[in-house]
Amino acid sequence: MQSISDVQTGATLRARPAAAAKAKVETRLAYIDIIRMILIILVIMVHAAVTYGAFGDWTYVDNTTPQDELTGVVLSLFVFICQSFFMGLFFFFSAYFTPGSYDRKGTARFWKDRLLRLAVPMVAYTYFLSRIPNYIREAANEGSNLSFWEFSRRTFLTQADAGPTWFLFALLGFSLVYTLWRGLSRGLRLDLTWASRLPAPGTKALLVVGLVISAVMFAVVQANPINWDYDALGAFNLLPAFFPAYTVLFAGGVLAYRSGWLERISGKMLRFWAWFSAALIVLLPTFLILGGAIDDGMDAFLSGMNWRCAVTCLWFGIASIAFSTTLTLWMRDRILPQNKIAALAGPNTFAVYLIHPLVLVPVCYALTFIALPGMVKFILASLLTAPLCYVLAGGLRRLPGAKAIL
């Protein structure tokens, strides 16, 4: 039987997040929606960059456009910069809204919603929708002359492709860990009110977090190089090297909600983090050139007990914090709650994330019939795909029952 103090503590924990969540939705959701919109546009641009010669892995590569070295280098640097933070920041904001959702709904409704919003689209894309970009790849790059339906029939059991929904798979895993933690803390009657009393992190604390991420990442890449992916369940390609950052940022999102960090963190730090982020961007190509990436390749930077790998992990760990902090503080203090772009784009961003391969790959394939340099095609593909995705997402969400999932 619970004591009066236990009941009061539980009531406090439930009441505060519920009130806080309502206030945050009313006053701060706009800037978070804008950040999410920027992140999904960067996701589209990264996949377009890999299509036209950047370092990385993606569903479709344009083999008809001549690859020039400068374009490959510039686009690869762009991919490195985005990879350091954009998915980690997605995890942060996903975690930020997790405690409030759990408090309001309870375990059963929380998981009913998670399965509907995450598992359903994950399965739909992995086993059905992914056939569209994969068919284009097979026809364009492999010379397949099968019909779409025959290709889908033959590959249904052998080529499950999660594409971007690896993020949903990972988010389900993090949500499971969070649920187990809540159940354990309830069973042991742990006092969780300490989370609401944590001071907002300052510059030094954030730098320490970045160093911790770097150290763990360096340990991970000794067995799993930065570009090595783990094939979970035969479909979900996960990059273990970046999961230290994803884990820390997810935990940070939960704590940020409980402690109100996003409201209380000092905007005065923006100047430092903005300049620091700019320095990191300048240092990246300098480090890669001086480290011999052009002459010796990237292997020593991606794994191994050597200074190149250590500095690469240090750069990624610090950059994950620097770029995320800069973007968040910049938008927080400049986007008004009534922002019209946020109101239009925000509800559709999740759907855009899910469907962007269905738009980007056909757009890139269409551009193969036009003789243009790879960099120009990258720009065109990015400019065409992003708005098309938002238009398509808006239409899809008008279908009966779609808003409950998308």
N, C-alpha and C positions, 0 to 999 in steps of 0.2 A: 504493500500500500504506500502511495506517495504521501510525503509530509506536505504541510502547508507551504513551506519554503520551496519544495520541489515544484509544486504546482505554480507558485508565483514566478519562479525562475522560468519555467516552461512557457507561462503566459507572456512573460516579458520578451523571451526569445521569439515567440510567434508574433507578438504585436508590433515590436519594433521593425522587423524586416518587412512586414506587410505595409505599415505606414510609410517606411522608407521607399519601398518599391513603388508605391503610388506616387510619392513625391518625385522620384527619379524619372518615372515614365512621363510625368507632366512637365518637368523642367529640364531634363537632361537627355532624354531619348533622342532628340534631334541631332546633337553632335555625335552621339554614338552611331546613329544611322548614317551620318555623313562619313564617318570613319569606315564603317562597314562597306559603304559604297566604293570608297577609294580602294579598300583592300580587294574587293572582287574585281575591280577594274585592273588592279595590278596582277591578280591571278590570270585574267584573260591575256594581259600583255606578256606575262612570263611564258605562258604556253605558246603565244604567237612568236615570241623570241626563240624558243626552242625549235619551232617549226622552221625558222629561217637561219639556223646555224648556231644558236647558243648552246652552251654546255648544259646538259640535262636530258631528261627522258620525258617523252610526251607521245600521245596516241599517233599523231601524224607529223611527218617531216616532208617538206617540199623538196623532192629530189630533182625537180626540173629547173630550179633557179640556181644559177652558178653561185657557189659559195666563195665570198671574198674574205680574206683573213681579218681585215679591220672590222667588218660587220660582225663576224663571229666573236671577236674580242669584246667589242662594245656591248653587244647583246648579252654575252656571258657575264660581264661585270654587272649589268642590270639585273640579271637573274640572281647572282650572288647577293646583291644588296637586298632584293625583295625577299629571297629565301631566308635571310637572317631574321626576319621579324614578322612577315605578314601573316603566316599561319599561326604563329605563336600569339599574335594579338587577337586573331579570331578565337583561339582557345580562351584567352583572358576574358573577352566579353561574353563568350558563352558561359563561362564559369560565373561571371558577375551576376547573371540573372538566374543561376541555378538555385541558390539558397532560398530566395524569395518564392520561386516556383514550388520548391519542395515544401516550404512552410505553409503555403496557401492550400496546396492540394493533398498533402500527405503522400505516403509511399505509393499506394495503389494508383491514384490518379496521376501522380507524377510520372510513373512508368507507363501508364496507358498513353499519356501524352508523348513521352519520349519515343515509344515504339511507333506511334502514328507519325510523328514528325521526323524521326530519324531512320528507323528501321524500314518503314514502307518505301520511302524514296530511295533508300540505299539498295534494297532488293530490286526495285523497279528499274533503276539505272544499270546496276551490275549485270542483270540477266536479260534485260530487254532493250532499253534505250541505247546502251553502249554499242549495240549492233550497227547503228547508223554510222557513227564516225569510224568504227572498225571496218565496216564494209567499204567505205570510201578509201581508207588506207589500203586495203587489200586490192581493190580495183586499180587505184592510182599507182601504187608502189610495187605491188607484187604481180600485177598483170592478171588478176583473177577475172574470169569471164562468167562466174556464177551469177545467177539472179540473187537479189537481196534475200528472198525467202529461202532459197536453197542454201545460201551462205549462213543464214541464221539457223537453219535446221541442223546443218553439219557442225556448227561451232557452239551450239547451245550449251553442251555439257563440257566442252573442252577449252573454251575461251571466255570464261567469266571475267569481266573487266570492270573493276570498281571505279576507275577513273577518279574524278574528284571526290567520290563518296567515301574514300578512305578516311576522310575527316569525320564523317558521320560515324563510321565504325569506331574510330578512336574516341570520339566524344561519348559514345555509348559506354565504352570501357571506363572513361573517367567518371561518368555519371554513376556507374555501378560502384566504383570505389567510394564516391561521395555518399551513396546510399548506405553502403556497409559501415562507413564511418559514423553516419547519423544513427544507425541502428545500434552500433557498439557503444557510442557515447550515451545513448538513451538507456541501454541495458545496464551500463556501469554507473549511471547517474552522474556523468561527468559534468562539471560546471563549464559551460561553453561561453559564458558571458565575457571571458577574457578577450575574446575576439573583437568585441565591440569597443574595448578600451585600448586597442593598439594605436600608437601614434602613427601619423602618416609618415611614410618613409621619406627621408631626405636624400640628397645627392650621394652622400657617402654610403648609405644603406643600399641604394640602387646599384652603385658600383660594385659593392660586395656581392650582391645577387648575380650581377653579370659575371664576376670572377668565378663564383660557384658553378654557374652554368658552363663556363669555359672549361673548368677543371673536370667536371663530370663528362662533358662532351669529349675531351681529350682521352679519358679512360675508355669511353665507349668505342671511339674510332680505332683503337688499337686492334680490336677484333672485327669491327665493322666499319670500313671506310665511309667517309662522309657521303659519297654518292651510291653506297650499297643499300639496296632495299630488301626488306624482309617480306616475303610473300605469305601473308596471313590467310589461312583458309583457302588458299589457291586463288585469291582474287584481290585482296587488299594489300597494296604495296606500301609499306611503311618504311620511313627512313629513320632507323634507330638513332643516328647521330643527332637528330634534332629533337628527340623526345625529352632530353633533360630540360631544354627550354620550354617545350610544350607543357611538361609537368609542373615546372616552377610557375609558369604564367597562369596555368589553370588554378593552381593553389592560390596564387596571388589574386586572381579574380574573385574567388570565394571570400578571401580576407578583405578585399577592397569593398565588397558589398557590406559585410558585417561591420566594418570599421568606418565606412563612409570616406574611404581614401580619395575617391575621385572628386569629392566635393571639398576635401580639406587639404589635399596636397598643394603645396605652394606654387603659384604661377610664376614666381620669381625664378624658379629653376629652369624655365623654358630657355632663357638666354644661354645658359651653360650647355644644356643638352642640344640645342640647335647648332651651336658652334662645334660641339663635340661630334655630333652626327656628320656635319660637313667635313670635319677632319678625318673621320673614319672612311668616308667616301673617297677622299683624296688619297688616303694611305693605302687603300686596297690595291689599286693598280700599281702603285709604287712598290709595294711589298711583293706582289706577284712577279713584276719585272726583275727587281733586284734579286729575288729568290730563285730565278732561273726558270720560271714557268714557260717562257717562250721557247727556250732551248731544250730543256729537260722534260717538259711535260708537267702534268698536275699530280702524278702519283704521290710524290713526297709531301704534297700539301694536304692530301686527303686521308693519310693514315701513316702510322709508324712513329717510333720513338725518336723524333728528330725535331729540330727547332722550327722548321717550316710548318709542320703539322701543328706544333704547339702554338705558334703565332696565329695560324688560321683559326684554330679553336678559340683562342683568345679574342680574335676579331669577331667571330660569330657570336660568342657569348655576350661581349660588351655591346655589340651592335643590336642584338635582340632587345636589350633594355633601352639603349640610346634612341633608336628609331621609334620604338613604341611609345616612349615617354614624350618625345618631341611631338609626334603626331597627335597624341591624346591631349596634351596640354594646349597645343596650338588650336585645336578644334574646340576644346572645352570652353575657352575664353573668347571665342569669336563667333560661334554659331548660336543664333537665337533659337529659343524653343519653338517659335512659329516658322522656322525655315521651310520654305515651300519645296525646295529640292528634297529635303529630308522626308517631308510628308509624302512626296510622290515616290521616291526611290526606296525609302526604308522598308516598307512592307514587301517589296518585290525582290530584295537583295538575295534572300535565301534561295528563291526560285531561280534567280540568275546564276547563282553558284552551281546549282544542279544541272541546268540545261546548257551552260555555255559551251561545252564540247559539241553539242548538237548544232550550234550556230557557227562556232569558230572553224571547225574542220571543213564544212562546206564552203565557207567564205574563202579559206586558204586554198582549197581545191579550185574554186572558180578563178582565183588570181593566177593559177598556173597557166591559164590561157592568155595572159598578158605579159609581155616582155618588159619587166621592170627589175631594178636592183632589189636585192633581198631586204635592205633597210627600208626602202620605200614600201615594199609589200608588208613588212612588219607594221609600219605606221598605218597603212590602209586597213589591214586586217583588224588592228586594235580599234581604230576609229569606227569601222563598220560594225564590228561584233558587239561592242558594249551597248550602244543604243538599241540594236536589234534584239538583244537579249532582254533588255528591260521592257520593250514593247511586247515581246512574246510572253514574258513572265506575267505582265499585267493582264494579258488576255487569258492565260491559263488559270490565273487565280480567280477569274470570273466564272469559271466552270462550277457547276454544282458540287459542293463538298470539297473543292480544291483548297480553299483557304484553311481548312482544318489541317491540311498536310503541308501546304506551301506558305 
